[in-house]
């Protein structure tokens, strides 16, 4: 993960990746770095954009967030 972040110029002195799972309490990243990663994956030209978007949870839809965000502008339509 750290190598990929550096290759994408997302390196940050405050960044610390203990493992690639994202679950380690020792992982550290800045808000700025997280925004850069989200913007990169959401760019229309990114080849993994749709896979990434499909992996995100949807509020008000059956699953881990089934009972949350039931009344959003997305679900009212």
Secondary structure, 3 states (H helix, E strand, C coil): CHHHHHHCCCCCCCCECCCCCCCCCCCECCHHHHHHHHHHHHCCCCCCHHHHHHCCCCCCCCCCCCCCCCCCHHHHC
